[in-house]
Structure formats: structure tokens, C-alpha cells
Amino acid sequence: MGKTKYEIITEARNILGLPEKATMQQIINSYRELLKKWHPDKCKEDKDKCKEMSIKVIEAYRIIIDYCSNYEYSFTKEDVARSLSPEDWWYQRFGDDPLWGKGDG
């Protein structure tokens, strides 16, 4: 029996050294760092191992990017509001209220 989609994505995430939640920039940065580390042209040690790891890193990146590119983003007011920073969330609820708002400190 083959691996589930979750298992495939988790394996790819682990190869890239990503946490369970990652930004697109974290994914890209991790991919670039690992590819620099394992690229066969840059490798001074075991060229075969470096080639194998480069292939794994590239495949893991493709799996993660494919998953991310097929993700449906919601731009509804409610969903955007859920992604507010803590400061913006507080300000949205209390505004410039002298007791509860941002105030002057």
C-alpha cells in the first residue's frame, strides 16, 4: 500500500527541515540553503551522496510547492480578520479608547 498524501507531504517537509507551519519565504529559503549545501558542484566530499541529497531536496520542494499552489486562499472579510496581528486585533476591538486602546503608554 502506498503512502498517503499527508505522509508524502510530511516526509517532504522533514527533508526541507520545515516546521508544521511555514511561510512561503521559509520554504524558499530552506530549499535554497539545502540546495547550496548538497549541490554536487559545491560538494567536496561524497559526490554521489550529494547528488542523491540534491535530488531529494528538489523533489521535496516540488511536492511542497505543488501542495501550496493548489491551496485555496480565502479573501473574505471574516477570514482576513482572523489573520490580523495581535496589535491590529486589539486596535480593531478597542481603537483609541483611553482605557483599553493603544493610548500613549
C-alpha positions in Angstrom: 0.0 0.0 0.0 1.3 3.4 -0.9 1.8 6.4 1.3 -1.0 8.9 2.0 -0.8 12.4 0.7 -0.2 13.6 4.3 2.7 11.1 4.7 4.3 12.3 1.4 4.0 16.0 2.4 5.3 15.3 5.9 8.3 13.5 4.5 9.0 16.4 2.1 8.6 18.9 4.9 11.1 16.9 7.1 13.6 16.8 4.2 13.4 20.6 3.9 13.6 21.0 7.7 10.3 22.9 7.9 8.1 23.3 11.0 4.4 22.2 10.8 3.5 25.8 9.9 5.8 27.7 7.4 5.6 30.7 5.3 6.3 30.6 1.6 9.5 32.6 2.3 10.6 29.9 4.8 10.0 27.2 2.3 12.0 29.0 -0.4 14.9 29.9 2.0 15.2 26.3 3.3 15.2 25.0 -0.2 17.9 27.4 -1.4 20.1 26.7 1.7 19.8 22.9 1.4 20.5 23.0 -2.4 23.6 25.1 -1.8 24.7 22.6 0.9 24.1 19.5 -1.2 24.7 20.7 -4.8 27.2 18.2 -6.4 29.3 21.0 -7.9 29.8 22.6 -4.4 30.3 19.3 -2.6 33.8 18.5 -1.5 33.1 15.1 0.0 31.0 12.2 -1.3 29.7 13.4 -4.7 27.2 10.5 -5.0 25.7 11.3 -1.6 25.5 15.0 -2.6 23.8 14.2 -5.9 21.3 11.9 -4.1 20.5 14.6 -1.5 20.1 17.3 -4.1 17.5 15.1 -5.9 15.7 14.5 -2.6 15.7 18.3 -1.8 14.4 19.2 -5.3 11.7 16.6 -5.2 10.6 17.6 -1.6 10.4 21.2 -2.8 8.3 20.3 -5.8 5.9 18.3 -3.5 5.5 21.2 -1.1 5.2 23.9 -3.8 2.6 21.7 -5.6 0.6 21.4 -2.4 0.9 25.2 -1.7 -0.1 26.2 -5.3 -3.3 24.1 -5.1 -4.3 25.6 -1.7 -7.4 27.8 -1.9 -6.9 31.1 -0.2 -9.9 32.9 1.2 -10.1 36.7 0.9 -13.4 37.1 2.7 -13.6 39.8 5.3 -14.0 37.2 8.1 -11.0 35.1 7.1 -8.8 38.1 6.6 -9.8 39.4 10.0 -8.7 36.0 11.5 -5.2 36.7 10.2 -4.8 40.0 12.0 -1.7 40.6 14.1 -2.4 40.7 17.8 -1.9 44.5 17.8 -4.3 45.0 14.9 -6.9 42.7 16.5 -6.7 44.7 19.7 -7.0 48.0 17.9 -9.9 46.8 15.8 -11.8 46.0 19.0 -10.8 48.9 21.3 -9.5 51.5 18.9 -8.2 54.7 20.6 -10.2 54.1 23.8 -8.1 55.8 26.6 -8.5 52.9 28.9 -8.3 49.9 26.6 -6.9 51.2 23.3 -3.3 51.7 22.2 -3.1 55.0 24.0 0.2 56.9 24.7 1.5 54.4 27.2 
